[in-house]
Every structure is written in structure tokens, then in C-alpha cells.
Amino acid sequence: MFSNFKRAVSLTLLASVAGGVSAAPAPVSDVNSTTPNSVNASSAQPRETDVQRLERLLNNRSRVQVQMQQQLDSMSAEIQQLRGMVERNQYDMKQMLERQKELFIELDRVRSGLKANEQPAAVNPETLQNADDTGSSDSGTYTVNIDEEAAYKSAVDLILKKKDYVGAIAAFKKFQEDFPESNFAPNAHYWLGQLYFAQKQDIEAAKSFASVIAYEDSNKRADSLVKLGDIARRNNKPDVAKKYYQQVVDEYPSSASAEKAKQHL
């Protein structure tokens, strides 16, 4: 019986020791609690460096993009300005060509009408003299006491709008008397030359075109040289005509007048 009691006490002691051992979580708790902290401590520093590097790259990229956008905006503004200038020049050129075309068409009509004996009735010298004295002819009327530009425009309108060529001659001659120093003087001489040339009054036409040549800056000078060549050719003076044509080619090589002159060389 004593031996059984002793055995029971021994089993109880063993059970308590085993229970204490199994209940002690220290080794497992220490390992699990320290390992994650050490891993986090070792990996936190690289992540922060990568973020900073990424932010720096993004900032640099943003600055570059802003600079490029500014340059693009500046170039776009310059292109728009140049485009506006080109469009304006094209418009001015178109207007000038249209005006020149109208003038040539009208002058061709003048020549055609005169060749078909459709000259105005008052083409004799007496009528022209009367027009000079009175300031108007039977069919061509204009106001004497008007300003310079209006007087010139009035004379041109007699050609382009009213088809009154005799009145236009009188108007341009009166304009030259009233405004001898006018900026329109070379154009007035040119118009007179064209009108005289159409009527085959070659002497008067040559005088008018020669007067235009004296104005070196006139845009009618090249065509006036061509007309002097045409007058010389029409009067059987080929050498003189060639001299005028060659002068046009030499002085105005890229002009439409030079192309006309080359056709006769």
C-alpha cells in the first residue's frame, strides 16, 4: 500500500513538471517577436531610398516637360506670326496681280476698239485743245478744283469705268499741269503713253514713256521701256527696239516685262 502511495506521488510530480514545461511559451514567443522586427528594420531603409529616387526623377522629368512646353509655345507663336505675314503678302500680291490684269485687259480693249475704227468722235487735235482749255471735253468731265489723289483717280476712272479715252487724255494732261511734282506723275505719264500708243500717236506716246523712264523708282519703268521698244519696232527701227528690249532684260531680269522683251530679241 505504501508503494502505491509513493507511486501516485511520483506521477503527480512528473505531471506537474510536464505541465510546466508544456505551458512555457518563452522560447517560441521570443523567436517570433524578434525576427519580424529585425526584418522590418533591415528592409525599411532601401524602400525609403527608392521612393526618394523616384521622386527626384519625377521632379526632373516635370521640369524638362515644362521647359519643352514653353519652347513649343514660343515656336508656335512665331509660326503663327510668320503665317500671318505670309498670308498678308499673298493677299497683297493677289490684289496687285488682279489690278494689273484689269489694266492689261482694258488696254487691250482700247487697242482693239481703235483697230476696229471705234475711236471716239472727238479725237481730233482741236477737240483735245478745247478740253485742255476748259478742263473738260464733250464726253469726259472732271472737276478741276479737287485734291491731288482725287484728280488722279478721276482720270483713271475715265479709262476703266467710263471708257472715255479722249476725256482721259485731257484729264491726265490737266493733272500734270496742276500737280507737276505729284507722286502720281510717273503713272500719269504712263497712262498718257498707253492712250497715245493705242491711237498710234507714236511721237506723243514715246515722249510720255520716256518721261516715265526718268523716274528710276517707278514700277512702270520696265513696261515703259518695253513700250518704247514696241514703238521703235512699229516704226521700222529694229536696232533701237533691240536696245530698249535688252535694257529691260538687263535691269529687270525677273519681271514680266523682261519676259515680253525676250520675245522680241
MINUPA-798359 format. One record per residue: residue in one letter; z, x, y of N, C-alpha, C in turn. Coordinates in steps of 0.1 Angstrom, whole numbers. Layout:
! residues N
ATOM, type, n.Z, n.X, n.Y, ca.Z, ca.X, ca.Y, c.Z, c.X, c.Y
ATOM, A, Z, X, Y, Z, X, Y, Z, X, Y
...
This chain:
! residues 265
ATOM, type, n.Z, n.X, n.Y, ca.Z, ca.X, ca.Y, c.Z, c.X, c.Y
ATOM, M, 0, 8, -12, 0, 0, 0, 0, 9, 13
ATOM, F, 8, 19, 12, 8, 29, 24, -5, 35, 26
ATOM, S, -12, 38, 15, -25, 44, 16, -35, 35, 22
ATOM, N, -34, 22, 19, -43, 12, 26, -41, 11, 40
ATOM, F, -28, 12, 44, -25, 11, 59, -30, 23, 66
ATOM, K, -29, 34, 60, -34, 47, 66, -49, 46, 67
ATOM, R, -55, 41, 57, -70, 40, 58, -74, 30, 69
ATOM, A, -67, 20, 71, -70, 10, 82, -69, 16, 95
ATOM, V, -58, 24, 97, -56, 31, 110, -67, 40, 113
ATOM, S, -71, 48, 102, -82, 58, 104, -95, 51, 108
ATOM, L, -98, 40, 102, -111, 33, 105, -110, 27, 119
ATOM, T, -98, 23, 123, -97, 18, 137, -99, 29, 147
ATOM, L, -94, 41, 145, -96, 52, 154, -110, 56, 155
ATOM, L, -117, 56, 143, -131, 60, 143, -140, 50, 150
ATOM, A, -136, 37, 149, -144, 27, 155, -143, 28, 170
ATOM, S, -130, 31, 175, -128, 32, 189, -135, 44, 195
ATOM, V, -135, 55, 187, -143, 67, 192, -158, 64, 193
ATOM, A, -163, 58, 182, -177, 55, 182, -181, 45, 193
ATOM, G, -172, 36, 195, -175, 26, 207, -175, 33, 220
ATOM, G, -166, 43, 222, -166, 50, 235, -178, 58, 237
ATOM, V, -182, 64, 225, -194, 73, 226, -207, 64, 229
ATOM, S, -208, 53, 223, -220, 45, 225, -219, 38, 239
ATOM, A, -208, 36, 244, -207, 30, 257, -209, 39, 269
ATOM, A, -209, 52, 267, -210, 62, 278, -225, 64, 281
ATOM, P, -229, 59, 293, -243, 60, 297, -246, 72, 306
ATOM, A, -236, 81, 308, -238, 92, 318, -250, 100, 316
ATOM, P, -253, 105, 303, -265, 114, 302, -277, 107, 306
ATOM, V, -279, 95, 301, -292, 87, 303, -293, 84, 318
ATOM, S, -282, 79, 324, -282, 75, 338, -285, 87, 347
ATOM, D, -280, 98, 344, -282, 110, 353, -296, 114, 353
ATOM, V, -302, 114, 341, -316, 118, 340, -325, 109, 347
ATOM, N, -323, 96, 345, -332, 86, 351, -330, 85, 366
ATOM, S, -318, 88, 371, -316, 87, 385, -321, 99, 393
ATOM, T, -321, 111, 387, -325, 123, 394, -340, 125, 393
ATOM, T, -346, 122, 383, -360, 125, 381, -369, 118, 391
ATOM, P, -369, 105, 394, -377, 99, 403, -376, 105, 417
ATOM, N, -363, 108, 421, -361, 113, 435, -368, 126, 436
ATOM, S, -367, 135, 426, -374, 148, 427, -389, 147, 427
ATOM, V, -394, 137, 420, -409, 135, 420, -413, 130, 434
ATOM, N, -406, 120, 439, -410, 115, 453, -409, 126, 463
ATOM, A, -399, 134, 462, -397, 145, 472, -408, 154, 472
ATOM, S, -413, 157, 460, -424, 167, 458, -437, 161, 462
ATOM, S, -440, 148, 461, -453, 142, 464, -454, 136, 478
ATOM, A, -443, 134, 485, -443, 128, 499, -450, 137, 509
ATOM, Q, -448, 150, 508, -453, 159, 518, -469, 160, 517
ATOM, P, -476, 160, 506, -490, 160, 505, -496, 148, 511
ATOM, R, -490, 136, 508, -496, 123, 513, -495, 123, 529
ATOM, E, -485, 128, 535, -484, 128, 549, -495, 137, 555
ATOM, T, -497, 149, 549, -508, 158, 554, -521, 152, 553
ATOM, D, -525, 145, 543, -538, 139, 541, -540, 128, 552
ATOM, V, -529, 120, 554, -531, 110, 564, -533, 116, 578
ATOM, Q, -526, 126, 581, -528, 132, 594, -542, 138, 595
ATOM, R, -547, 144, 585, -560, 150, 585, -571, 139, 586
ATOM, L, -569, 128, 580, -578, 117, 581, -578, 111, 595
ATOM, E, -566, 110, 601, -566, 105, 615, -573, 114, 624
ATOM, R, -571, 127, 622, -578, 137, 631, -593, 136, 629
ATOM, L, -598, 135, 617, -613, 133, 615, -618, 121, 621
ATOM, L, -610, 110, 620, -615, 97, 626, -615, 98, 641
ATOM, N, -605, 105, 647, -605, 106, 661, -617, 115, 666
ATOM, N, -620, 125, 659, -631, 134, 663, -644, 126, 662
ATOM, R, -646, 118, 651, -658, 110, 649, -659, 100, 660
ATOM, S, -648, 94, 664, -648, 84, 675, -653, 90, 688
ATOM, R, -648, 102, 691, -652, 109, 703, -667, 112, 703
ATOM, V, -671, 117, 692, -686, 120, 691, -694, 108, 693
ATOM, Q, -690, 97, 687, -698, 85, 688, -698, 80, 702
ATOM, V, -687, 81, 710, -686, 77, 724, -696, 85, 732
ATOM, Q, -696, 98, 730, -705, 107, 737, -719, 104, 734
ATOM, M, -722, 102, 721, -736, 98, 718, -740, 85, 724
ATOM, Q, -731, 75, 725, -735, 62, 731, -737, 64, 745
ATOM, Q, -729, 72, 752, -731, 75, 766, -744, 81, 769
ATOM, Q, -748, 91, 761, -761, 97, 762, -773, 87, 760
ATOM, L, -771, 79, 750, -781, 69, 747, -783, 59, 759
ATOM, D, -771, 55, 764, -772, 45, 776, -779, 52, 788
ATOM, S, -776, 65, 790, -782, 72, 801, -797, 73, 799
ATOM, M, -801, 77, 787, -815, 78, 784, -822, 64, 785
ATOM, S, -816, 54, 780, -821, 40, 781, -824, 36, 795
ATOM, A, -814, 39, 804, -816, 36, 818, -828, 44, 824
ATOM, E, -829, 56, 821, -840, 64, 826, -853, 59, 821
ATOM, I, -854, 55, 808, -866, 50, 803, -870, 37, 810
ATOM, Q, -860, 28, 812, -863, 16, 819, -868, 18, 833
ATOM, Q, -863, 28, 840, -867, 31, 854, -882, 37, 853
ATOM, L, -884, 46, 844, -898, 51, 842, -908, 40, 839
ATOM, R, -904, 31, 830, -912, 20, 826, -915, 11, 838
ATOM, G, -905, 9, 846, -908, 1, 858, -918, 7, 868
ATOM, M, -917, 21, 869, -926, 28, 877, -940, 27, 872
ATOM, V, -942, 29, 858, -955, 28, 852, -961, 14, 854
ATOM, E, -953, 4, 852, -958, -10, 853, -963, -12, 868
ATOM, R, -955, -7, 877, -959, -9, 891, -972, -2, 894
ATOM, N, -973, 11, 889, -985, 18, 892, -997, 12, 885
ATOM, Q, -995, 6, 873, -1006, -1, 866, -1010, -13, 874
ATOM, Y, -1000, -20, 880, -1004, -32, 888, -1011, -28, 900
ATOM, D, -1007, -18, 907, -1014, -14, 919, -1028, -9, 916
ATOM, M, -1029, -2, 905, -1043, 3, 901, -1052, -9, 898
ATOM, K, -1046, -19, 891, -1054, -31, 888, -1059, -38, 900
ATOM, Q, -1049, -40, 910, -1053, -46, 922, -1064, -39, 930
ATOM, M, -1063, -25, 930, -1073, -17, 937, -1086, -19, 930
ATOM, L, -1086, -18, 917, -1099, -19, 909, -1105, -33, 911
ATOM, E, -1097, -44, 912, -1102, -57, 914, -1108, -58, 928
ATOM, R, -1102, -52, 937, -1107, -53, 951, -1120, -45, 952
ATOM, Q, -1120, -33, 946, -1132, -25, 946, -1144, -33, 939
ATOM, K, -1140, -40, 928, -1151, -47, 921, -1156, -58, 930
ATOM, E, -1147, -65, 937, -1152, -76, 946, -1161, -71, 957
ATOM, L, -1158, -59, 962, -1166, -53, 972, -1180, -50, 967
ATOM, F, -1181, -43, 955, -1194, -40, 950, -1202, -52, 947
ATOM, I, -1195, -62, 941, -1203, -75, 938, -1209, -81, 950
ATOM, E, -1200, -81, 961, -1205, -88, 973, -1216, -79, 979
ATOM, L, -1215, -66, 979, -1226, -58, 985, -1239, -59, 977
ATOM, D, -1237, -60, 963, -1249, -63, 955, -1256, -76, 959
ATOM, R, -1248, -86, 962, -1254, -99, 966, -1261, -97, 980
ATOM, V, -1255, -89, 989, -1261, -86, 1001, -1275, -80, 999
ATOM, R, -1275, -70, 991, -1288, -63, 988, -1298, -73, 982
ATOM, S, -1293, -80, 972, -1302, -90, 965, -1308, -100, 975
ATOM, G, -1299, -105, 984, -1304, -115, 993, -1314, -110, 1003
ATOM, L, -1312, -98, 1007, -1322, -92, 1016, -1335, -89, 1010
ATOM, K, -1334, -84, 997, -1347, -82, 990, -1354, -95, 988
ATOM, A, -1347, -106, 986, -1354, -119, 984, -1358, -125, 997
ATOM, N, -1357, -118, 1008, -1361, -123, 1022, -1352, -135, 1026
ATOM, E, -1339, -133, 1022, -1329, -143, 1026, -1321, -138, 1037
ATOM, Q, -1326, -130, 1046, -1318, -125, 1057, -1315, -136, 1066
ATOM, P, -1303, -135, 1073, -1300, -145, 1083, -1310, -145, 1094
ATOM, A, -1312, -156, 1101, -1322, -158, 1111, -1320, -148, 1123
ATOM, A, -1308, -145, 1126, -1305, -137, 1138, -1303, -123, 1134
ATOM, V, -1314, -116, 1130, -1313, -102, 1126, -1320, -93, 1136
ATOM, N, -1327, -99, 1146, -1334, -90, 1155, -1325, -84, 1165
ATOM, P, -1329, -73, 1171, -1321, -65, 1180, -1315, -73, 1191
ATOM, E, -1323, -82, 1196, -1319, -90, 1208, -1306, -98, 1205
ATOM, T, -1307, -104, 1193, -1295, -112, 1188, -1283, -103, 1187
ATOM, L, -1284, -91, 1181, -1273, -82, 1179, -1268, -78, 1193
ATOM, Q, -1277, -76, 1203, -1273, -72, 1216, -1265, -83, 1222
ATOM, N, -1269, -95, 1221, -1262, -107, 1226, -1248, -108, 1220
ATOM, A, -1248, -105, 1207, -1235, -106, 1200, -1225, -95, 1206
ATOM, D, -1231, -83, 1209, -1222, -73, 1214, -1217, -77, 1228
ATOM, D, -1226, -83, 1236, -1222, -87, 1250, -1212, -98, 1250
ATOM, T, -1213, -108, 1242, -1205, -120, 1243, -1193, -119, 1233
ATOM, G, -1193, -110, 1224, -1182, -110, 1214, -1184, -119, 1202
ATOM, S, -1195, -126, 1202, -1198, -134, 1190, -1213, -136, 1189
ATOM, S, -1217, -140, 1177, -1231, -144, 1175, -1232, -159, 1172
ATOM, D, -1244, -164, 1170, -1245, -178, 1167, -1237, -182, 1155
ATOM, S, -1237, -174, 1144, -1231, -178, 1132, -1218, -170, 1130
ATOM, G, -1216, -159, 1136, -1204, -151, 1134, -1195, -151, 1146
ATOM, T, -1184, -157, 1144, -1174, -158, 1155, -1161, -151, 1152
ATOM, Y, -1155, -145, 1162, -1143, -138, 1160, -1136, -137, 1174
ATOM, T, -1123, -136, 1174, -1115, -136, 1186, -1114, -121, 1191
ATOM, V, -1117, -119, 1203, -1116, -105, 1209, -1102, -101, 1211
ATOM, N, -1094, -109, 1217, -1080, -106, 1221, -1071, -108, 1210
ATOM, I, -1072, -101, 1199, -1063, -101, 1188, -1059, -87, 1185
ATOM, D, -1049, -85, 1177, -1044, -72, 1174, -1053, -65, 1164
ATOM, E, -1051, -52, 1163, -1060, -43, 1155, -1062, -47, 1141
ATOM, E, -1052, -50, 1134, -1053, -53, 1119, -1060, -67, 1118
ATOM, A, -1056, -76, 1126, -1063, -89, 1125, -1077, -89, 1128
ATOM, A, -1081, -80, 1138, -1095, -79, 1142, -1103, -73, 1130
ATOM, Y, -1097, -63, 1124, -1104, -57, 1112, -1106, -67, 1101
ATOM, K, -1095, -74, 1098, -1096, -84, 1087, -1106, -95, 1090
ATOM, S, -1106, -99, 1103, -1116, -109, 1107, -1130, -105, 1104
ATOM, A, -1133, -92, 1107, -1146, -87, 1105, -1150, -86, 1090
ATOM, V, -1140, -82, 1082, -1142, -82, 1067, -1144, -96, 1062
ATOM, D, -1137, -105, 1067, -1139, -119, 1062, -1152, -125, 1065
ATOM, L, -1158, -120, 1075, -1172, -124, 1078, -1182, -120, 1067
ATOM, I, -1179, -109, 1060, -1187, -105, 1049, -1183, -112, 1036
ATOM, L, -1170, -111, 1033, -1166, -116, 1020, -1165, -131, 1019
ATOM, K, -1160, -137, 1029, -1158, -152, 1028, -1169, -160, 1035
ATOM, K, -1174, -156, 1047, -1183, -164, 1054, -1198, -160, 1051
ATOM, K, -1200, -149, 1045, -1213, -143, 1042, -1222, -142, 1054
ATOM, D, -1215, -140, 1066, -1222, -139, 1078, -1224, -124, 1082
ATOM, Y, -1234, -118, 1077, -1236, -103, 1077, -1240, -99, 1091
ATOM, V, -1247, -106, 1098, -1251, -103, 1112, -1238, -104, 1121
ATOM, G, -1231, -114, 1119, -1218, -116, 1127, -1209, -104, 1123
ATOM, A, -1209, -100, 1111, -1200, -89, 1107, -1204, -76, 1114
ATOM, I, -1217, -73, 1115, -1221, -61, 1122, -1216, -62, 1137
ATOM, A, -1218, -73, 1143, -1213, -74, 1157, -1198, -72, 1158
ATOM, A, -1191, -78, 1148, -1176, -77, 1148, -1171, -63, 1146
ATOM, F, -1177, -56, 1137, -1173, -42, 1134, -1177, -33, 1146
ATOM, K, -1188, -35, 1153, -1191, -27, 1164, -1181, -30, 1176
ATOM, K, -1178, -43, 1177, -1168, -46, 1188, -1154, -40, 1184
ATOM, F, -1151, -40, 1171, -1138, -34, 1167, -1138, -19, 1170
ATOM, Q, -1149, -12, 1168, -1150, 2, 1171, -1148, 5, 1186
ATOM, E, -1153, -4, 1194, -1152, -3, 1209, -1137, -5, 1213
ATOM, D, -1131, -15, 1207, -1118, -19, 1212, -1107, -10, 1206
ATOM, F, -1109, -4, 1194, -1099, 4, 1187, -1105, 17, 1182
ATOM, P, -1110, 25, 1191, -1117, 38, 1186, -1108, 47, 1178
ATOM, E, -1094, 47, 1180, -1085, 55, 1173, -1078, 48, 1161
ATOM, S, -1083, 37, 1157, -1077, 29, 1147, -1077, 36, 1133
ATOM, N, -1066, 33, 1126, -1066, 38, 1112, -1077, 32, 1103
ATOM, F, -1082, 20, 1108, -1093, 14, 1101, -1107, 19, 1105
ATOM, A, -1107, 28, 1114, -1120, 33, 1119, -1130, 38, 1108
ATOM, P, -1125, 46, 1098, -1134, 50, 1088, -1140, 39, 1079
ATOM, N, -1131, 29, 1077, -1136, 17, 1069, -1146, 9, 1077
ATOM, A, -1143, 8, 1090, -1153, 1, 1098, -1166, 7, 1098
ATOM, H, -1167, 21, 1099, -1179, 28, 1098, -1186, 26, 1085
ATOM, Y, -1178, 26, 1074, -1183, 24, 1061, -1190, 10, 1059
ATOM, W, -1183, 0, 1064, -1188, -14, 1063, -1201, -15, 1071
ATOM, L, -1202, -9, 1082, -1214, -9, 1090, -1225, -2, 1083
ATOM, G, -1222, 9, 1077, -1232, 17, 1069, -1237, 8, 1057
ATOM, Q, -1228, 1, 1050, -1233, -7, 1039, -1242, -19, 1044
ATOM, L, -1238, -25, 1055, -1247, -36, 1061, -1260, -31, 1065
ATOM, Y, -1260, -19, 1072, -1273, -14, 1077, -1281, -9, 1065
ATOM, F, -1275, -3, 1055, -1282, 1, 1043, -1289, -11, 1036
ATOM, A, -1281, -22, 1035, -1287, -34, 1028, -1299, -39, 1036
ATOM, Q, -1299, -37, 1049, -1310, -42, 1057, -1321, -31, 1059
ATOM, K, -1319, -20, 1052, -1329, -9, 1052, -1330, -3, 1066
ATOM, Q, -1320, -4, 1074, -1319, 3, 1087, -1313, 17, 1084
ATOM, D, -1321, 25, 1079, -1316, 38, 1073, -1310, 47, 1084
ATOM, I, -1316, 47, 1096, -1311, 56, 1106, -1297, 52, 1110
ATOM, E, -1295, 39, 1113, -1281, 34, 1116, -1271, 36, 1105
ATOM, A, -1277, 33, 1093, -1268, 35, 1081, -1263, 49, 1080
ATOM, A, -1273, 59, 1081, -1269, 73, 1080, -1259, 77, 1090
ATOM, K, -1260, 72, 1103, -1250, 75, 1113, -1237, 70, 1109
ATOM, S, -1236, 58, 1104, -1223, 52, 1100, -1217, 60, 1089
ATOM, F, -1224, 63, 1079, -1219, 70, 1067, -1215, 85, 1071
ATOM, A, -1223, 91, 1080, -1219, 104, 1085, -1206, 104, 1093
ATOM, S, -1203, 93, 1100, -1191, 91, 1107, -1179, 91, 1097
ATOM, V, -1181, 84, 1086, -1171, 83, 1076, -1167, 97, 1070
ATOM, I, -1177, 105, 1068, -1175, 119, 1062, -1166, 127, 1071
ATOM, A, -1166, 124, 1084, -1158, 132, 1093, -1143, 130, 1090
ATOM, Y, -1140, 119, 1084, -1126, 116, 1081, -1123, 122, 1066
ATOM, E, -1118, 134, 1065, -1117, 140, 1052, -1107, 133, 1043
ATOM, D, -1098, 126, 1049, -1088, 119, 1040, -1092, 105, 1037
ATOM, S, -1103, 100, 1041, -1107, 87, 1038, -1111, 85, 1024
ATOM, N, -1107, 73, 1018, -1110, 70, 1004, -1125, 65, 1003
ATOM, K, -1132, 64, 1014, -1146, 60, 1014, -1155, 72, 1016
ATOM, R, -1150, 84, 1017, -1158, 95, 1020, -1167, 99, 1008
ATOM, A, -1162, 98, 996, -1171, 102, 985, -1182, 92, 983
ATOM, D, -1180, 79, 985, -1190, 70, 983, -1200, 71, 995
ATOM, S, -1195, 75, 1007, -1204, 76, 1018, -1214, 88, 1016
ATOM, L, -1209, 99, 1009, -1218, 110, 1006, -1229, 105, 996
ATOM, V, -1225, 97, 987, -1235, 91, 977, -1245, 83, 985
ATOM, K, -1241, 75, 994, -1250, 66, 1002, -1259, 75, 1010
ATOM, L, -1254, 86, 1016, -1263, 95, 1023, -1274, 101, 1014
ATOM, G, -1270, 104, 1002, -1280, 109, 992, -1290, 98, 988
ATOM, D, -1285, 85, 987, -1294, 74, 984, -1304, 72, 996
ATOM, I, -1299, 73, 1008, -1308, 72, 1020, -1319, 83, 1020
ATOM, A, -1315, 95, 1017, -1324, 106, 1017, -1334, 104, 1006
ATOM, R, -1330, 100, 994, -1339, 98, 983, -1349, 87, 986
ATOM, R, -1344, 76, 992, -1353, 65, 996, -1363, 69, 1006
ATOM, N, -1360, 79, 1014, -1370, 84, 1024, -1377, 97, 1019
ATOM, N, -1378, 99, 1006, -1386, 109, 1000, -1381, 123, 1005
ATOM, K, -1368, 125, 1005, -1362, 138, 1008, -1353, 142, 996
ATOM, P, -1359, 146, 985, -1351, 149, 973, -1341, 160, 974
ATOM, D, -1346, 171, 982, -1337, 182, 984, -1324, 179, 991
ATOM, V, -1326, 171, 1002, -1314, 166, 1009, -1305, 157, 1001
ATOM, A, -1312, 148, 993, -1304, 139, 985, -1296, 147, 974
ATOM, K, -1302, 157, 968, -1295, 165, 958, -1283, 172, 964
ATOM, K, -1284, 177, 977, -1273, 183, 983, -1261, 174, 985
ATOM, Y, -1264, 162, 989, -1253, 152, 990, -1247, 149, 977
ATOM, Y, -1255, 147, 967, -1250, 143, 953, -1242, 155, 948
ATOM, Q, -1246, 167, 949, -1239, 178, 944, -1226, 180, 952
ATOM, Q, -1225, 177, 964, -1213, 178, 972, -1203, 168, 966
ATOM, V, -1207, 156, 963, -1198, 146, 957, -1192, 152, 944
ATOM, V, -1201, 157, 935, -1196, 162, 922, -1186, 174, 924
ATOM, D, -1189, 182, 934, -1181, 194, 936, -1167, 190, 942
ATOM, E, -1167, 181, 952, -1155, 177, 959, -1147, 166, 952
ATOM, Y, -1154, 158, 944, -1147, 146, 938, -1151, 145, 923
ATOM, P, -1148, 156, 915, -1154, 156, 902, -1150, 145, 892
ATOM, S, -1138, 139, 895, -1133, 129, 886, -1134, 115, 891
ATOM, S, -1142, 113, 902, -1143, 100, 908, -1155, 92, 902
ATOM, A, -1154, 79, 905, -1166, 70, 901, -1178, 74, 909
ATOM, S, -1176, 78, 921, -1187, 83, 930, -1194, 95, 924
ATOM, A, -1187, 104, 918, -1193, 115, 911, -1201, 111, 900
ATOM, E, -1197, 101, 892, -1205, 96, 881, -1218, 91, 886
ATOM, K, -1218, 84, 897, -1230, 78, 903, -1239, 90, 907
ATOM, A, -1234, 100, 913, -1241, 111, 918, -1248, 119, 907
ATOM, K, -1241, 120, 896, -1246, 128, 884, -1259, 121, 879
ATOM, Q, -1260, 108, 880, -1272, 101, 875, -1284, 105, 883
ATOM, H, -1283, 110, 895, -1294, 114, 903, -1297, 129, 903
ATOM, L, -1288, 137, 896, -1290, 151, 896, -1298, 156, 884
